[in-house]
């Protein structure tokens, strides 16, 4: 996630709107506590941590992709530990069944009735480790839960408790034993990030502080589940001007028109950008979103939803570069 380094950011006036001001100071303070707790475990990854918090506040799901050993699972588990809520980890393997995720109805010989036994998806934060090592059928078991926050079994709908967030990690698809995520599955994730290798200083600090004991052992919850639910509600009230919404639509439409992409972003990505922009604005201490919120999040929100054209692949152009050019080509509106 990039920071406010656009020239327009310095001169963006506060928009005039009549809605009641949102208590963004409370959001900044509460999420600052969560960030500080996670940074004691994950060093040198402030941008990745901020994006994870934005996705949490926007009621989205996060896909963390990178090579093994760079802290993907550690980030997910640290976020779960920093919040006083239920956390469950699902290790995706080729023999994992859909019922292991969603649950299964079991016949009770005493009551002579079928009872639903919840699966691993029933938690506030679900850590799906190495999601692309499971079969596409098992991966698809997450679709309903991620999109509608519910699980249907034997004609009965089971609601999932809020907050609900799936943080899935995956290895690059070129690695042995992986299955590519279906397009419908990727589209359910609000954002995708890469952890990257740590800096030399961060790696030395890791050896110094975490060489003998797991850093998660000393991590305690700093906020409650009810506090996070309140933060999510406050983020929903962040004002987004019509001009900013137009900007979002123009950016997403640009991915569908680009000759460098053979699959553009879906309408769901427009909603994801809107919600993420609200969350980022609140974390920055504003009760209104600005175009720079959209600019800074567009690549992370859209990169896993689009596919490059054959010519772009042969030319060695990355999806990130293509999306950055599309975002830069869209005129920034007067959002007042």
RALIN-V815640 format. One record per run of one state. SS is the DSSP state (~ for helix, > for strand, _ for the rest). FROM is the first residue (numbers start at 1). LEN is the number of residues. If there is no record, write none. Layout:
# RALIN-V815640
SS;FROM;LEN / SS;FROM;LEN
This chain:
# RALIN-V815640
_;1;6 / ~;7;5 / _;12;12 / ~;24;16 / _;40;6 / ~;46;12 / _;58;4 / >;62;4 / _;66;6 / ~;72;11 / >;83;2 / _;85;2 / >;87;5 / _;92;6 / ~;98;5 / >;103;6 / _;109;4 / >;113;6 / _;119;6 / >;125;5 / _;130;1 / ~;131;3 / _;134;2 / ~;136;13 / _;149;1 / >;150;4 / _;154;2 / >;156;4 / _;160;5 / >;165;6 / _;171;12 / ~;183;5 / _;188;3 / >;191;3 / _;194;6 / ~;200;11 / _;211;4 / ~;215;4 / _;219;4 / >;223;2 / ~;225;12 / _;237;2 / >;239;1 / _;240;2 / ~;242;16 / _;258;3 / >;261;3 / _;264;3 / ~;267;17 / _;284;4 / >;288;1 / _;289;2 / ~;291;12 / _;303;4 / >;307;2 / _;309;1 / ~;310;5 / _;315;4 / ~;319;11 / _;330;7
